[in-house]
Amino acid sequence: MKLPDAALPEKGTPHDELLATMRERKAADADWRGGKTWSLIYPAGEDVDAVLHDANNLYLFENALNPFRFPSLADMEKEVVAMTARLLNAPPDASGSMTSGGTESIVQAVRVARDRAKAERGITHPKLVIPFSAHPAFAKAAKYFEMELVHIPLDDSLRADVAKADELIDDRTALVVGSAPNYPHGMVDPIPELAALASSRGAPFHTDACVGGFLLPFMERAGMDVPPFDFRVDGVSTMSADVHKYGFATKGASVVLHRNGDHVLGYQAFLYEDWPGGLYGSLALAGARPAAPIAAAWAVMNFLGVEGYVRLAKQTLGTTRALQAGIASCGLRVIGEPAASVFAFGSDDKDIMAIGDLMDDRGWHLDRQHGPDALHMMVSPAHERIVDEFISDLRDAVANAGASRGVEARYS
Ligand SMILES: Cc1ncc(COP(=O)(O)O)c(C=O)c1O
């Protein structure tokens, strides 16, 4: 990766000049406020934005490394974890921690599973068994921790194939995974069946609810159909749930939960005293940790409460259905039967990538997928106001698409 030709300036730059430069550069970035991005940011309204601004500002300079210096942070972190555990129906002795994001929650859960496999079952060459559609964070963890990554193929409904999983989960399996929902097609895997298979081989099971952890519980409360995915399912040992996705916090906020709360200190914690500084203890991958994401998560969860989240879940799902109906009216096809507000759409007779090119030209930042070729959407409440404009642009794109420019599938 070639670096830009940049050196620290000899003299400092005045504040207003800096801001002008940054604003100028930012003008070329994706227009998320205008509802033109689909996964990176989850705008939930100006009232939520104002709370997030204030919470971030209040804790901009603190360091979450040492909870004894900043007890207010330690309390907020514990409350975020406790509220998330209760939301996901964890038993009373469950525990967990906040992490920097979905990837870190997943990496921690995989590391704990690997260490448990060795300590409790003597497994020295562990396998990590994941649906083909699981997030790449699991592959990253498998690479970091030198585990064998095993893919469960998908069935016709694009969920993990249970019969194939039965053949793949064995005595070396350190962890089995299911998504609720997965990123590519928005399907919730058959969590009860997969968790039961894992249990039958003595292996733990992880539900990746990074996307659904703060959405599915509120859909359920709103009376919508939600497949079983949380700690109410026997055999679910750990879960990841991102406050910085449908929890609507600013980035850097996720929760990893362990059904057995003893595993937090017993396996997740890193404790070390063989250096001059005395006992160093940490639950995170990072040492120094930003405090603002903890404050933002705590603030937005308390600001919205169940009522606010249910309202936003209804708005998000209503918008999703309007978009899906509009997509169908353009002669395109939503892939499978997505469980919530994440989905992909393609075409049986048109080049969907060429349609994506024309949507790119109009500033809609749709991710592309392959197997099958598709455009990807992750709907947030703020998309409510762009449905008509989006569908009108999509209709034009379908009518005018020629040959694809060859832009390949890519994640964000
Ligand atoms: C299903 C799922 N799991 C995990 C992640 C990883 O989350 P993060 O990007 O916060 O690390 C994502 C990200 O989109 C996701 O969609």
The ligand as an ORCA input file, in Angstrom:
! r2SCAN-3c Opt
* xyz 0 1
  C     -23.743    -10.265     10.443
  C     -22.543     -9.410     10.810
  N     -21.695     -9.832     11.760
  C     -20.612     -9.109     12.104
  C     -20.316     -7.923     11.496
  C     -19.055     -7.188     11.869
  O     -19.333     -5.985     12.500
  P     -18.276     -4.781     12.523
  O     -18.199     -4.246     11.126
  O     -18.866     -3.857     13.517
  O     -16.973     -5.322     12.967
  C     -21.177     -7.437     10.505
  C     -20.904     -6.178      9.812
  O     -21.621     -5.728      8.955
  C     -22.313     -8.200     10.141
  O     -23.143     -7.794      9.173
*
